[in-house]
Amino acid sequence: MTQAATVRHLPTMAAHYSPAVLPVKTHVTACPPALFAAVSEELFRPLSDHYPALYWSILAALYERKFESVALELPRREAVEIAEDVLRESPEWAERREALVAGTDAPDAAASADSFASEDTVLRRTAGRLVSRLERSGWFYFEYYKGIGEVLNFRPHPARIMGALMSAARDEQPPLPGFAHGVALLLQPESVAAKPGLAIAGVKRQTMEFSRELKILHGSIRESTERLTAREITAAGILEEALDRYEDRVRRNYHQLKTRDNFYRWRLDIVSRLDQLEGDDWVIEEAARWYAEQARVAPDAGRERVLEDLESIRQQIDSLPRVLREIDERNQRFTGIALRRLTYLLKNDARTEAHLQGIIELLVRREVDGLDVPLYRCELLGDSFLYRPRRRRAPVAPQPVAARPPVDETAVRTAFAKRIADPYSRARLEAYVQALLDGRESVATSDLRVGSDADYVRLIHVVGLAGRAAFVFAPDACPQGCAGGCDACRVDAGQYVLPAGHLSLAPPKP
């Protein structure tokens, strides 16, 4: 598919992969895309005919020869020989030869001629008719090459369909694409600045592919769980499913989701970059111009598609956490079922536990309406038997709710206000100095007696605030003539030491 075609079908992809499990607004096209406008209406008819396995085997052999070998040309003669080999080895040719020869749209003359031809000739003619039937259905066509003759070429869309069918037939689980890292790279400022439209289209394509693969992974876990609960499964089958198939189909991609491609490591960056893109007018205009050029539409239509793609990307990213959570839950459920089922099968012997388990399974599967099981009174249990009957618990009696004593709200507020009030505020310190002076002009620190650490800390605040409040502190001259700091400059106040000096009220300002 060309780049222009890719962009042209982006809204259609959003309609197919929109998360139906979430109550979000999704973009849905007015009408679904017309599949049979691109491929023939007869394309799938041979695979739903009387011989689907035979037609599929021929298509698969031709596809492998055309696309999985080094040769470029596949002449008609070689294509018929491939179909002849497939037909010879098929069980239909051995079991339903006459019906197959008569049911391949053979003309009456050819059918009558086949009745007199040899076995190899009938086989070759039948193979040629099968190839012609697939050609008329639209899977491939024959083109004339000079010097070679007619050469088989698959049509583009059927070739891609065959690739997907071959992958399904081989039970292949492709590795999960590196979505988070790839999207983060596409949303880098330098990538967006170079080609805004190409970056947005690439982000949407990777987001859709990642969402699709996650939902496929979600379904793969469910299928593996269903196979574990099949009645005919054995212990060996459980080990094969849990260790081999589950490893290839689920556990490898699940491990990648939890390690190097962890979505939650990149989610915040991706959402932040989307917010920046939606608010950047230059990016929107450049992307709209690129969309319009690729899809050959008007600039307004290109801008509308850009906004639709950004909205679709955001919706998909918002839906991913729920899908990832469901995958985690189903993976845990699968592990638990595998362990319990394996334990049951390994212990499935003649003990009573195994018989009861089998009876329960029969009743649950509704394979029997009821079981006539004779019950006998057990009278041989001694004192050492570990079973103890259940004891009925005494019902809980209602208890009255204790009434709370009345509270003096005023007293509570007052006490709380005192507790949170600043004890060293300017007003409190000024009131404290006024109380120390008690009408005197000054008071010496040698006359003070400090009774606690709180009083000592308060005096420290008083000395520090002196000169900036309504009081001052004048240090006494040192008798030893030092600049201050010696023992002669300090006085004892109980068990504390204070600087020698006098506290007095500050003179009034002129």
N, C-alpha and C positions, 0 to 999 in steps of 0.2 A: 504494500500500500504506500502510495506516495505521501510526502509530507503534507501536501495540500489536502489530500483525502483524509489523512489522520485528523487534521483540524476540523474538517468539514463534519466529521462524524462524532466530534467530542460531545455535543449535547445528547446525542443518541446513547453514547456510553453512559452518561450520567443517569439516563432514564433506566438503563438495565441494571446498574449497580447501586442504585440509591438504597439506603438502609431501610427496609420496610419494617424492621422491628422497633424503630424509634419514632416517637411522635414529633418529627421534624418536618419542615417544609422542604420538599424535594422537587426538582425540576422534572417534569414529565412532558414528553413531546405530545403534540396534538394527535398524532397517529403513529403507530409503530412502524419501524422501517420495513420496507417491502423487500423481503428476502428473495422472492422469486423474480424480482426484477434484476437481480444480480446473478442468480443461478437458475438452472432449469427446474421446472416443476417436477420433472421425471427423475431428478438426481437421486432421491432416496428410495425410489420405487423398487429397484433390484434388491436392495437390502431388506425390503419388507415383503418380497415375493415368496415363492414356494421354496427357493434355494438360497436363503440369505447367507448361510455359512460358505457356500460355494462361491457366490459372487464376491464376498468379502475376501476370501483367500486369493482370488485372482487379482483383485484390486491391490491387496497388500503385496503380492509378489511383483506386480508391475511397479508399484511405488518404490519398493526396495531396489529394483533394478534401475529405475529412472533416477532416483534422488540419493540413494545410499551406495552407489557404485561410482567408479571414476569415469565410466563411459558417458558421453553426452547424448548420442543418438540411440534410440530404441526402435529399430525397423519393425514394420507390421509382422513380418514373418517370425521374428524373434518373439514378439509379443504373443502371437498365437501359439508358438511352441511353449512359452511359459504357462499360458492358460491350459494347454494340453497336458503338461506335466502335473499341474494342480488338479485337473479333472481326473487324470488317471489314478492319483493317490487318494481322491476323495471317496468317502463312503457312499455318497449319492450315486456315483457311477456304478458301484458294485451292487447297490440295493435297488436303485430306481432308474436303471439305464433306459428302458423303453420310454418311461414317462418323461425323462430328461431330454431324450432325443426328440420326442414329439412336442415338447412344451417350450422350445426355444425360438418360437416365431419362425420356424422353418417353412419355406414355400412348399406347396404340395409336390412339385416336381423334385425338389431336393429331398423331401421326405421319402418319396417313392424310390429315389436313387439310393438313399441310404440303406434301404432294405436289401439291396443286392451288392453293397460295397463291403470291403473288408473291415475288420475291427479297427485297424489303425486309421483308415480313411474316415470312418464314422466318428471316431474320437477327434480327429483333426477338424472335421467339419463342425462338430458340436462346439468345440473350443472356439472356432472362428465366430460362430453365432453368438456365443456368450460375450466375446470381446465386442462384437458389433452392438449387442444390446447395451453394454456399458457405454459405448461411444454415443449411441443415440440418447442415452440418459443424461449426457452432458459432463461425464467425468473427465473425458479427454477427447482429443481429436487427432487426426492424422494429417501431417503436412508433407508435401512432396519436397525431397531434397535431391538435387541433381547428383547423380552417381550413386545414390543410396536407395532411392525410392521413397515410399511412404514411411514417415517416422512418427512415433507416438509422442504427443506432448500433453501433459496434464493442463487443464485450465487453471487460472490463478486461484480463484476461490476454492474450487474442489481440492486443489493441492494443499491449501492450508487446512481444510477440513480433514483431509487424509492424515496430515501430520498430527492433528489432535486425536483422531481415532486410533492411529498407530500407538501413540503414547498411552491411550486408555487400554488398548489391547495388551500392551506389555506391562500394564500395571505400574507405570512410572509415576513417581511423585517428584516433580521438579523442585530444586532447592528454592526456598523462599527468597524473593528478590530483596536486596539490601535497601529497603524502602527508606528507613529513617535517615541513614547516612546520605543516600542519593538525593533525597528531597532537600536535606540541609545544604548540600553542595549547590543544588540548583537555585536555592533562595539566597545564596551569598550575594552581597551587594555588587561585586564585580560581574557575576553571572547575569544578574537582573539588569545592570546598567548596559551590558553588551547587547543582549537580545531579550527585552522584557517579555514579548509575546511568546517566544520560544521557551523561555524559562517557565512561564505560567502553564503553557500546554504540557511541558514535560512533567511538571509537578502533578498536574491533574491525572496524566496517564499513569504515573507511578502510584499515585494514591488509589486509583481505581484498581490497578493490578494487585496492590497490596491488600486492599479490602476483599477483593475476590479470592485471593489465595488464603486469607484468614478464614473466610467462610467455607472454603473447600476443606481446610484443615479441621474446622469445626465439624463438618459432616463426616470426614474420615474417622474421627474419634468415635462418632456415633455408630458407624458401620462396624468398626472393630469391636465395640461393646456388644452390638447385636450378635456378632459371630461368637462371642464368648458365651452367650446365653443359649446358643443352639443346643437342642437336646442331644443330637448325635455327636457333639464334640467330645474329644477324649483329652486326657491329661497332656498327651503329646501335642495335640492340636492347640491347646491353650498356650503351651510353651512356644510353639512356632508362631502363633499369633502375637503373643506378648513380647517375644524377644526378637523375632525376625521381621515380620510384616510391620508391626507397630514401630520398630526402629526406622525402617525405610520410609514409611508413609507419614509418621507423626513426630516421633521423638527427635529426629535430627532437626527439623524445622522448629520444633518447640524449644529445643535447646538454644537455637539461634535467636529466637524471640527473647529469651531470658538473658542473653549475654551480649554479643557484639552488636546486635540490631535491636536492642531494647528500645521500644517506642517511647517509653517515659523519659529516657535520657535526652531525647531530642524534641519532645512535645512542646515544651515552653519556648524553645528557640523558633520552632516552626510557626507557632501561633503568633509570636511577636513579629516575625518577619511578614506574616500575612497581614497583620494590622498595619504595618508600615506600608506595604504595597497598596492596600485599599485606601490609605490616606495620601498617597503620592499621585498627584494629578498627571505629572509627566510620565510616570510608568504606565498609568492607565491609558493615556493617549497614544503612547508608542506601541503598547500591546494591542490596542484597538486598531491601529493602522496596520500592524503585521497580520492580525486576524483577518481584516478586510481584504488585504492583498492575497492571502492564502486561500480564502474561501470565495473571493471575487464577489463581495457584497459591499454595501454602503458603509461608510465609517461609523454611522450610528448603530448599524447592526453589529459591526465588529465590537464596538464598545459594550453593547448589550451582552454579547457572548463572553467577553472578558469578565464582566461582572457575574454572569451566571457561573462561569468556571470557578471563580474565586469563592462564590457562595457554595458551590458543590464541593470544593476541596475542604472548606471549613466544616460542612456537615459530615463529610466522611471522617475527618479527623476527630470530630466530636463523638462519632459513633464507635470509634475503634476501642475505647476503654471497655465498653460493655461486651463487645465481641471477645476481647482478650480475657475478660473475667469469666465468660462462659466457657472459653477454651480451658482455662485453669480448672474450673469445676468439673468439666467432663473428663479431663485427664486424671484428676484425682479419683473420680468415680470408676474409670476404667481400671486403674491400678487396684482399687479395692475389690471390684468384681472378679478380676483375674485371680487375686490371691484367695478369695473365698471359694471360688469355683474350683480352683486347683486343689485346695485343701479338701473340699468335699469329695472330689473324684479320687484323690489318693486314699481317702478314708472310707470309700464306698465298699464296705464289706458286709458281713452278715450280722453286724451288731444292730441293736435296736435303733440307734441314732440314724444309721443309714436307711433303715426301713421307713422310719418316720419321715425322713427327708424325701424319700421317693414317693410316699403317699401324699405329702403336701404338694409336690410338684405335679402329680397327676390331677389333684383337685384344682390347683391354680390354672393349669392348662385346659381345664374342662374336658379332659379326655374321658372321664368317667363321671357319671351322675352321682355316684355314692359308693362307698365301700362297706361291705359287710364284714366288719372286723370283730371277732369275739374278744371280749374283755373279761379278765379273771381277777378275782380279788387277791391282792398280794398279802400273804400272811407270814412270809418268811423273812421279814426284815428285823434284824436284831438291834440291840442298843447302839452298835457301832455305825449304823447307817447315818450318812451325812445329811440326808434330807431333813429339813425342819419345816413344818407348816408355817404359813404366813400368820403373823399376829396382827390383829386389827388395832390400829392406832386409836388412841382416845381422841375424840374430836376436840378441837381447840375452842375453849370457852372465850366468849367476848370479855374483854377487860375494859373497865372504865378509864377514860382519859383523865389524867390528873390535871386539876385546874391550876393554872399559873398564879402565883401570888401577885397582888397589885404592885405596881411599880410607880415610884414618884418620879415622873418624867423631868420635873424641874431640878430635882437633886441630881439625877443622872446627867443632865446637860451641864449643870454647874461643875460637877466632879470631872466630867470629860473635858470641859473647857480649861479647867485648872491643869489637867494633865498634859494637854497639848499646847498650852500657852508657853511662849518663849520666856524662860526665867532670866535671860540676860538681855532683854530689850532695853532701849534707852530709858524709857519711863520707869521701868522697874529698878534699874541701877541708880537713877537720880533719886528715887524715893528711898532706896537703901542708904545712900550717902546722907540724905537729910536726916534719917534716923540715927546714923552714927554721930553726926554733929550735935544733934539734940540742942540746938540754939547756940552752940559755940561757933566761933569764927573758923577754927580749924581743929583737926584731931591728928595726932601723931600715930604712925603705924606701930610704934612701940607700945602704945596703949591698947592696941587691938588684940583680942584673943580669938583665934580661929578654932572652932570646935569640930569641924568636919571637912571632908574633901569638897563638899558643895560650897561651903563658905570660902574655902581657899580659891576655888575656880572662879567664884563670883568676884573676889578681890582682884584676881588677874584681869578680868574683864573691866573692872573699875579703873585700874591703872592704864589699861590699853585705851579706854574711851576718854580718859581725862584730857581736858583741853578742847574736846569737841562736843562736850555736853555742858550742863549747868554746874559743873564742878571742875577743879583742877587738882593736879598732884605736883607738889614741889619737892624734889629730892633734897635731902640734907647734904651739906658739904662734907666730904670725906675728911676725917681728922688726920689721915695719912697723906692727904693731898693727891690721891690717885684720880684717874678719870672716871672711876666708877667700876664696880665689879668685884672689889675685894671684900673680905669678910667684915671689915669695919664699916662698909656701906650697907650692911644688912642687919636686921634685928630679928630676934626670936619672938614668934607669936604662938605660944603653946608648942606643939610639935612641928610647926611649920616655920619657914623663914620668909620674911618680907623685906622689900627694899626700904631703907630708912628715908623718911620724908613725912610730909603733912598733906592731908586732904582738906580742901576748903572750897567754899562756893566760888564760882567764877564771878568776877566783877561785872556789874551790869554794863551793857554796851552803850556807848554815848549816842 
